Amino acid sequence: MADKSLGAWAMVALQGLLFLLVVVAALVPAIGPAVWDSLVLSIVLILVGAAGMFWSGRDLGSSLTPLPVPNGKGLAAKGIYKFARHPMYTAILLICLGVAVGAGKIQTYVVVLALVVFFEVKTRYEERYLLKTYDGYAEYAARTGKFLPGIGKRG
């Protein structure tokens, strides 16, 4: 259990570091060429992402945990979780993309891309435990997209 817990907390720490890097990358002077930016689109992405975070957190209920290991409080497969297995990660990515679009700096987009890769790795780790913990997870994952509806169903 200690190894699982240590690895889970390491992922939480890395995720926090990546969030911090998104903000830092947006605030420091641009590295390389300027890229497209839009304040309006930035605000929309951040607001949609924030709404998605609250919605997914509400639908997770007592199953909500910062760790990528289930807490045994039940499988969330209703509400927003009918459409995607990891909508909170999608919402967080929308917020971070909104920051990148508002900053218009290549380094911010690069950190957001690193966060996408991180969430792909984290969900693979998380889903190993979800499959062991919840009997119906395999069927749920086979019919439900990973981050977006219909995309990334588990075969």
MDAnalysis code that builds the backbone (N, CA, C; Angstrom):
import MDAnalysis as mda
import numpy as np

u = mda.Universe.empty(465, n_residues=155, atom_resindex=np.repeat(np.arange(155), 3), trajectory=True)
u.add_TopologyAttr("name", ["N", "CA", "C"] * 155)
u.add_TopologyAttr("resid", np.arange(1, 156))
u.add_TopologyAttr("resname", ["MET", "ALA", "ASP", "LYS", "SER", "LEU", "GLY", "ALA", "TRP", "ALA", "MET", "VAL", "ALA", "LEU", "GLN", "GLY", "LEU", "LEU", "PHE", "LEU", "LEU", "VAL", "VAL", "VAL", "ALA", "ALA", "LEU", "VAL", "PRO", "ALA", "ILE", "GLY", "PRO", "ALA", "VAL", "TRP", "ASP", "SER", "LEU", "VAL", "LEU", "SER", "ILE", "VAL", "LEU", "ILE", "LEU", "VAL", "GLY", "ALA", "ALA", "GLY", "MET", "PHE", "TRP", "SER", "GLY", "ARG", "ASP", "LEU", "GLY", "SER", "SER", "LEU", "THR", "PRO", "LEU", "PRO", "VAL", "PRO", "ASN", "GLY", "LYS", "GLY", "LEU", "ALA", "ALA", "LYS", "GLY", "ILE", "TYR", "LYS", "PHE", "ALA", "ARG", "HIS", "PRO", "MET", "TYR", "THR", "ALA", "ILE", "LEU", "LEU", "ILE", "CYS", "LEU", "GLY", "VAL", "ALA", "VAL", "GLY", "ALA", "GLY", "LYS", "ILE", "GLN", "THR", "TYR", "VAL", "VAL", "VAL", "LEU", "ALA", "LEU", "VAL", "VAL", "PHE", "PHE", "GLU", "VAL", "LYS", "THR", "ARG", "TYR", "GLU", "GLU", "ARG", "TYR", "LEU", "LEU", "LYS", "THR", "TYR", "ASP", "GLY", "TYR", "ALA", "GLU", "TYR", "ALA", "ALA", "ARG", "THR", "GLY", "LYS", "PHE", "LEU", "PRO", "GLY", "ILE", "GLY", "LYS", "ARG", "GLY"])
u.atoms.positions = np.array([
    [0.823, -1.198, 0.000],
    [0.000, 0.000, 0.000],
    [0.866, 1.261, 0.000],
    [2.013, 1.205, 0.675],
    [2.875, 2.382, 0.756],
    [3.386, 2.779, -0.624],
    [3.766, 1.795, -1.449],
    [4.258, 2.105, -2.791],
    [3.168, 2.766, -3.629],
    [1.958, 2.213, -3.552],
    [0.835, 2.767, -4.302],
    [0.561, 4.193, -3.824],
    [0.578, 4.391, -2.535],
    [0.294, 5.710, -1.974],
    [1.382, 6.713, -2.354],
    [2.628, 6.293, -2.298],
    [3.738, 7.183, -2.645],
    [3.654, 7.591, -4.116],
    [3.397, 6.638, -4.984],
    [3.267, 6.943, -6.409],
    [2.087, 7.858, -6.680],
    [0.976, 7.628, -5.973],
    [-0.213, 8.452, -6.156],
    [0.053, 9.888, -5.717],
    [0.700, 10.046, -4.570],
    [1.014, 11.402, -4.098],
    [2.051, 12.086, -4.992],
    [2.963, 11.313, -5.571],
    [3.939, 11.887, -6.509],
    [3.219, 12.449, -7.730],
    [2.180, 11.736, -8.195],
    [1.402, 12.239, -9.337],
    [0.665, 13.527, -8.966],
    [0.122, 13.588, -7.771],
    [-0.559, 14.802, -7.319],
    [0.432, 15.970, -7.292],
    [1.634, 15.717, -6.784],
    [2.655, 16.762, -6.720],
    [3.067, 17.215, -8.123],
    [3.267, 16.269, -9.027],
    [3.644, 16.612, -10.402],
    [2.534, 17.403, -11.089],
    [1.297, 17.010, -10.847],
    [0.172, 17.741, -11.419],
    [0.159, 19.186, -10.912],
    [0.369, 19.376, -9.619],
    [0.429, 20.729, -9.057],
    [1.562, 21.541, -9.657],
    [2.706, 20.905, -9.856],
    [3.850, 21.579, -10.470],
    [3.521, 22.003, -11.903],
    [2.852, 21.143, -12.646],
    [2.469, 21.496, -14.023],
    [1.471, 22.654, -14.046],
    [0.530, 22.687, -13.102],
    [-0.402, 23.830, -13.018],
    [0.376, 25.118, -12.768],
    [1.320, 25.051, -11.845],
    [2.147, 26.220, -11.537],
    [2.948, 26.648, -12.762],
    [3.477, 25.689, -13.494],
    [4.250, 26.007, -14.702],
    [3.398, 26.671, -15.779],
    [2.122, 26.309, -15.875],
    [1.228, 26.970, -16.836],
    [1.158, 28.464, -16.505],
    [0.980, 28.771, -15.235],
    [0.872, 30.175, -14.819],
    [2.190, 30.899, -15.028],
    [3.285, 30.280, -14.617],
    [4.602, 30.905, -14.779],
    [4.899, 31.139, -16.260],
    [4.630, 30.144, -17.094],
    [4.877, 30.278, -18.532],
    [4.054, 31.406, -19.141],
    [2.871, 31.641, -18.593],
    [2.027, 32.723, -19.100],
    [2.537, 34.094, -18.660],
    [3.221, 34.140, -17.516],
    [3.641, 35.432, -16.955],
    [5.033, 35.882, -17.379],
    [5.926, 34.952, -17.686],
    [7.289, 35.338, -18.061],
    [7.306, 35.851, -19.495],
    [8.358, 36.601, -19.860],
    [8.453, 37.083, -21.245],
    [8.428, 35.919, -22.241],
    [7.898, 36.186, -23.411],
    [7.756, 35.164, -24.448],
    [9.103, 34.604, -24.863],
    [9.118, 33.293, -25.044],
    [10.291, 32.605, -25.575],
    [9.924, 32.202, -26.993],
    [10.647, 32.688, -27.971],
    [10.335, 32.349, -29.348],
    [9.265, 33.264, -29.917],
    [8.710, 32.844, -31.036],
    [7.737, 33.701, -31.720],
    [6.415, 33.794, -30.947],
    [5.746, 34.912, -31.144],
    [4.413, 35.065, -30.563],
    [3.462, 34.138, -31.298],
    [2.483, 33.640, -30.583],
    [1.463, 32.795, -31.196],
    [0.112, 33.467, -31.010],
    [-0.856, 32.918, -31.676],
    [-2.191, 33.488, -31.661],
    [-2.720, 33.601, -30.244],
    [-3.418, 34.686, -29.940],
    [-4.060, 34.856, -28.638],
    [-5.427, 35.498, -28.817],
    [-6.272, 35.317, -27.813],
    [-7.609, 35.889, -27.833],
    [-8.121, 35.982, -26.404],
    [-8.364, 37.195, -25.948],
    [-8.881, 37.380, -24.599],
    [-10.286, 36.803, -24.474],
    [-11.116, 37.005, -25.486],
    [-12.496, 36.503, -25.433],
    [-12.513, 34.975, -25.360],
    [-11.782, 34.301, -26.244],
    [-11.739, 32.844, -26.229],
    [-11.117, 32.344, -24.922],
    [-10.123, 33.041, -24.435],
    [-9.495, 32.678, -23.168],
    [-10.514, 32.663, -22.036],
    [-11.296, 33.711, -21.935],
    [-12.308, 33.804, -20.874],
    [-13.350, 32.701, -21.033],
    [-13.787, 32.453, -22.255],
    [-14.782, 31.396, -22.502],
    [-14.228, 30.033, -22.068],
    [-13.002, 29.706, -22.471],
    [-12.404, 28.420, -22.117],
    [-12.269, 28.273, -20.598],
    [-11.831, 29.330, -19.937],
    [-11.665, 29.279, -18.488],
    [-13.012, 29.103, -17.792],
    [-14.030, 29.809, -18.249],
    [-15.355, 29.689, -17.622],
    [-15.978, 28.314, -17.874],
    [-15.863, 27.816, -19.103],
    [-16.397, 26.481, -19.408],
    [-15.646, 25.427, -18.590],
    [-14.336, 25.564, -18.508],
    [-13.542, 24.632, -17.705],
    [-13.914, 24.684, -16.230],
    [-14.110, 25.887, -15.693],
    [-14.502, 26.017, -14.285],
    [-15.861, 25.373, -14.035],
    [-16.799, 25.601, -14.948],
    [-18.121, 24.977, -14.818],
    [-17.994, 23.455, -14.865],
    [-17.158, 22.954, -15.759],
    [-16.932, 21.513, -15.860],
    [-16.310, 20.930, -14.604],
    [-15.397, 21.677, -13.980],
    [-14.797, 21.208, -12.722],
    [-15.839, 21.090, -11.625],
    [-16.660, 22.118, -11.481],
    [-17.682, 22.084, -10.442],
    [-18.695, 20.974, -10.707],
    [-19.114, 20.835, -11.959],
    [-20.090, 19.815, -12.329],
    [-19.533, 18.411, -12.059],
    [-18.304, 18.169, -12.508],
    [-17.724, 16.841, -12.308],
    [-17.456, 16.578, -10.828],
    [-17.038, 17.586, -10.092],
    [-16.844, 17.420, -8.651],
    [-18.143, 17.094, -7.938],
    [-19.203, 17.770, -8.342],
    [-20.526, 17.495, -7.762],
    [-20.963, 16.073, -8.081],
    [-20.770, 15.648, -9.320],
    [-21.197, 14.314, -9.717],
    [-20.330, 13.206, -9.119],
    [-19.084, 13.518, -8.785],
    [-18.243, 12.528, -8.102],
    [-18.691, 12.322, -6.660],
    [-19.159, 13.390, -6.037],
    [-19.622, 13.293, -4.655],
    [-18.536, 12.772, -3.735],
    [-18.858, 11.770, -2.921],
    [-17.905, 11.250, -1.939],
    [-16.771, 10.453, -2.594],
    [-16.878, 10.171, -3.892],
    [-15.797, 9.474, -4.602],
    [-14.653, 10.413, -4.966],
    [-14.851, 11.713, -4.791],
    [-13.828, 12.700, -5.132],
    [-12.603, 12.525, -4.237],
    [-11.453, 12.420, -4.870],
    [-10.182, 12.314, -4.162],
    [-9.099, 12.938, -5.036],
    [-8.092, 13.559, -4.429],
    [-7.010, 14.106, -5.251],
    [-6.107, 13.011, -5.817],
    [-6.188, 11.824, -5.251],
    [-5.303, 10.732, -5.650],
    [-5.855, 9.984, -6.865],
    [-4.970, 9.448, -7.692],
    [-5.414, 8.667, -8.846],
    [-5.728, 7.216, -8.476],
    [-6.108, 7.002, -7.235],
    [-6.461, 5.684, -6.728],
    [-7.861, 5.799, -6.141],
    [-8.793, 4.918, -6.521],
    [-10.160, 5.008, -6.001],
    [-10.193, 4.920, -4.478],
    [-11.125, 5.667, -3.881],
    [-11.267, 5.620, -2.425],
    [-12.330, 4.611, -1.989],
    [-12.901, 3.875, -2.946],
    [-13.864, 2.831, -2.622],
    [-15.263, 3.332, -2.316],
    [-15.538, 4.597, -2.586],
    [-16.847, 5.185, -2.272],
    [-17.874, 4.957, -3.377],
    [-17.485, 4.276, -4.427],
    [-18.420, 3.977, -5.505],
    [-17.959, 4.534, -6.840],
    [-18.407, 3.889, -7.896],
    [-18.077, 4.301, -9.255],
    [-19.011, 5.417, -9.693],
    [-18.454, 6.527, -10.117],
    [-19.253, 7.635, -10.659],
    [-19.444, 7.388, -12.147],
    [-20.667, 7.052, -12.536],
    [-20.957, 6.794, -13.951],
    [-22.235, 7.513, -14.369],
    [-22.674, 8.463, -13.562],
    [-23.891, 9.225, -13.856],
    [-23.535, 10.694, -14.018],
    [-24.530, 11.477, -14.413],
    [-24.279, 12.905, -14.618],
    [-23.305, 13.097, -15.760],
    [-22.341, 13.956, -15.563],
    [-21.345, 14.227, -16.606],
    [-20.496, 12.991, -16.903],
    [-20.413, 12.077, -15.938],
    [-19.623, 10.863, -16.120],
    [-20.295, 9.858, -17.052],
    [-21.519, 10.113, -17.474],
    [-22.150, 9.299, -18.524],
    [-21.479, 9.565, -19.860],
    [-20.887, 10.743, -20.011],
    [-20.337, 11.179, -21.290],
    [-18.826, 11.004, -21.402],
    [-18.116, 11.086, -20.267],
    [-16.657, 10.953, -20.277],
    [-16.205, 10.377, -18.944],
    [-15.165, 9.547, -18.998],
    [-14.659, 8.916, -17.774],
    [-13.857, 9.873, -16.917],
    [-13.256, 10.889, -17.537],
    [-12.386, 11.811, -16.793],
    [-12.717, 13.271, -17.133],
    [-13.957, 13.682, -16.917],
    [-14.335, 15.046, -17.291],
    [-13.641, 16.133, -16.461],
    [-13.229, 15.809, -15.241],
    [-12.537, 16.824, -14.452],
    [-11.186, 17.151, -15.087],
    [-10.507, 16.141, -15.603],
    [-9.232, 16.401, -16.276],
    [-9.460, 17.220, -17.545],
    [-10.518, 16.921, -18.257],
    [-10.861, 17.699, -19.447],
    [-11.108, 19.156, -19.063],
    [-11.842, 19.368, -17.976],
    [-12.147, 20.722, -17.517],
    [-10.875, 21.472, -17.125],
    [-9.990, 20.792, -16.434],
    [-8.719, 21.418, -16.040],
    [-7.910, 21.789, -17.278],
    [-7.894, 20.900, -18.263],
    [-7.176, 21.203, -19.505],
    [-7.780, 22.403, -20.221],
    [-9.105, 22.539, -20.202],
    [-9.748, 23.711, -20.809],
    [-9.317, 24.999, -20.112],
    [-9.259, 24.964, -18.790],
    [-8.821, 26.145, -18.039],
    [-7.384, 26.498, -18.423],
    [-6.516, 25.504, -18.435],
    [-5.105, 25.760, -18.765],
    [-4.945, 26.213, -20.216],
    [-5.725, 25.632, -21.124],
    [-5.697, 26.091, -22.516],
    [-6.177, 27.534, -22.596],
    [-7.181, 27.876, -21.801],
    [-7.653, 29.262, -21.749],
    [-6.553, 30.215, -21.315],
    [-5.753, 29.806, -20.347],
    [-4.621, 30.629, -19.908],
    [-3.623, 30.784, -21.055],
    [-3.350, 29.692, -21.776],
    [-2.407, 29.739, -22.900],
    [-2.924, 30.651, -24.010],
    [-4.197, 30.530, -24.330],
    [-4.783, 31.368, -25.383],
    [-4.728, 32.833, -24.974],
    [-4.968, 33.116, -23.707],
    [-4.904, 34.503, -23.230],
    [-3.486, 35.058, -23.234],
    [-2.512, 34.197, -22.929],
    [-1.115, 34.647, -22.882],
    [-0.518, 34.799, -24.271],
    [-0.884, 33.918, -25.187],
    [-0.349, 33.982, -26.538],
    [1.147, 33.726, -26.600],
    [1.646, 32.858, -25.706],
    [3.075, 32.555, -25.656],
    [3.275, 31.067, -25.896],
    [4.223, 30.757, -26.755],
    [4.452, 29.365, -27.141],
    [4.771, 28.498, -25.935],
    [5.519, 29.036, -24.966],
    [5.902, 28.213, -23.822],
    [4.689, 27.789, -22.993],
    [3.643, 28.589, -22.985],
    [2.442, 28.216, -22.238],
    [1.732, 27.067, -22.941],
    [1.645, 27.142, -24.256],
    [1.053, 26.034, -25.015],
    [1.850, 24.739, -24.818],
    [3.166, 24.844, -24.742],
    [4.013, 23.665, -24.552],
    [3.729, 23.021, -23.190],
    [3.578, 23.842, -22.150],
    [3.284, 23.285, -20.829],
    [1.894, 22.646, -20.823],
    [0.928, 23.243, -21.512],
    [-0.409, 22.645, -21.605],
    [-0.312, 21.297, -22.323],
    [0.487, 21.223, -23.363],
    [0.692, 19.950, -24.056],
    [1.311, 18.917, -23.106],
    [2.264, 19.337, -22.289],
    [2.864, 18.435, -21.298],
    [1.801, 17.962, -20.304],
    [0.872, 18.823, -19.964],
    [-0.220, 18.454, -19.057],
    [-1.156, 17.433, -19.710],
    [-1.386, 17.570, -21.004],
    [-2.195, 16.578, -21.732],
    [-1.520, 15.204, -21.647],
    [-0.227, 15.167, -21.893],
    [0.521, 13.905, -21.823],
    [0.470, 13.356, -20.399],
    [0.653, 14.236, -19.418],
    [0.590, 13.812, -18.016],
    [-0.756, 13.172, -17.690],
    [-1.865, 13.809, -18.104],
    [-3.186, 13.257, -17.812],
    [-3.409, 11.919, -18.528],
    [-2.830, 11.750, -19.688],
    [-2.932, 10.463, -20.380],
    [-2.244, 9.379, -19.538],
    [-1.061, 9.676, -19.037],
    [-0.330, 8.719, -18.199],
    [-1.077, 8.488, -16.881],
    [-1.543, 9.566, -16.272],
    [-2.232, 9.457, -14.977],
    [-3.508, 8.629, -15.102],
    [-4.256, 8.814, -16.182],
    [-5.497, 8.048, -16.334],
    [-5.217, 6.565, -16.548],
    [-4.127, 6.244, -17.208],
    [-3.772, 4.832, -17.385],
    [-3.468, 4.194, -16.026],
    [-2.741, 4.909, -15.198],
    [-2.431, 4.464, -13.838],
    [-3.723, 4.317, -13.029],
    [-4.553, 5.333, -13.097],
    [-5.810, 5.359, -12.349],
    [-6.747, 4.234, -12.784],
    [-6.840, 4.005, -14.069],
    [-7.784, 3.015, -14.573],
    [-7.386, 1.585, -14.217],
    [-6.115, 1.333, -14.012],
    [-5.714, 0.002, -13.532],
    [-6.389, -0.294, -12.188],
    [-6.421, 0.705, -11.324],
    [-7.035, 0.525, -10.007],
    [-8.560, 0.541, -10.094],
    [-9.107, 1.340, -10.989],
    [-10.563, 1.357, -11.157],
    [-11.067, 0.001, -11.637],
    [-10.334, -0.625, -12.545],
    [-10.708, -1.953, -13.043],
    [-10.695, -2.992, -11.922],
    [-9.736, -2.903, -11.008],
    [-9.642, -3.841, -9.890],
    [-10.693, -3.558, -8.823],
    [-11.038, -2.296, -8.649],
    [-11.912, -1.897, -7.546],
    [-13.392, -2.053, -7.867],
    [-13.794, -1.743, -9.110],
    [-15.214, -1.725, -9.455],
    [-15.521, -2.738, -10.559],
    [-16.400, -3.680, -10.231],
    [-16.745, -4.748, -11.169],
    [-17.244, -4.229, -12.515],
    [-18.020, -3.174, -12.550],
    [-18.601, -2.690, -13.794],
    [-17.745, -1.707, -14.563],
    [-16.513, -1.479, -14.107],
    [-15.708, -0.444, -14.760],
    [-15.342, -0.799, -16.197],
    [-15.027, -2.042, -16.473],
    [-14.630, -2.432, -17.832],
    [-15.751, -2.142, -18.834],
    [-16.982, -2.475, -18.477],
    [-18.125, -2.224, -19.361],
    [-18.366, -0.723, -19.520],
    [-18.271, -0.003, -18.413],
    [-18.431, 1.455, -18.431],
    [-17.388, 2.092, -19.355],
    [-16.133, 1.668, -19.211],
    [-15.044, 2.237, -20.007],
    [-15.173, 1.870, -21.479],
    [-15.776, 0.727, -21.779],
    [-15.947, 0.293, -23.167],
    [-16.999, 1.127, -23.895],
    [-17.916, 1.738, -23.160],
    [-18.981, 2.525, -23.804],
    [-18.820, 4.037, -23.611],
    [-17.833, 4.455, -22.807],
    [-17.699, 5.866, -22.446],
    [-16.336, 6.390, -22.873],
    [-16.329, 7.540, -23.523],
    [-15.067, 8.157, -23.941],
    [-14.206, 8.531, -22.747],
    [-12.933, 8.679, -23.011],
    [-11.981, 8.966, -21.928],
    [-12.080, 10.421, -21.468],
    [-11.786, 11.353, -22.357],
    [-11.814, 12.768, -22.007],
    [-12.998, 13.498, -22.657],
    [-13.444, 12.963, -23.794],
    [-14.552, 13.551, -24.550],
    [-15.528, 12.442, -24.920],
    [-16.781, 12.781, -25.082],
    [-17.779, 11.747, -25.434],
    [-17.383, 10.979, -26.697],
    [-17.418, 9.651, -26.613],
    [-17.187, 8.790, -27.769],
    [-15.749, 8.618, -28.197],
    [-14.826, 9.365, -27.609],
    [-13.425, 9.292, -28.024],
    [-12.591, 8.649, -26.904],
    [-11.873, 7.603, -27.248],
    [-11.000, 6.948, -26.273],
    [-11.694, 5.897, -25.438],
    [-12.686, 5.251, -26.032],
    [-13.331, 4.136, -25.327],
    [-12.306, 3.035, -25.106],
    [-12.428, 2.378, -24.002],
    [-11.476, 1.315, -23.647],
    [-11.945, 0.021, -24.287],
    [-11.100, -0.584, -25.120],
    [-11.454, -1.788, -25.859],
    [-11.373, -2.961, -25.034],
])
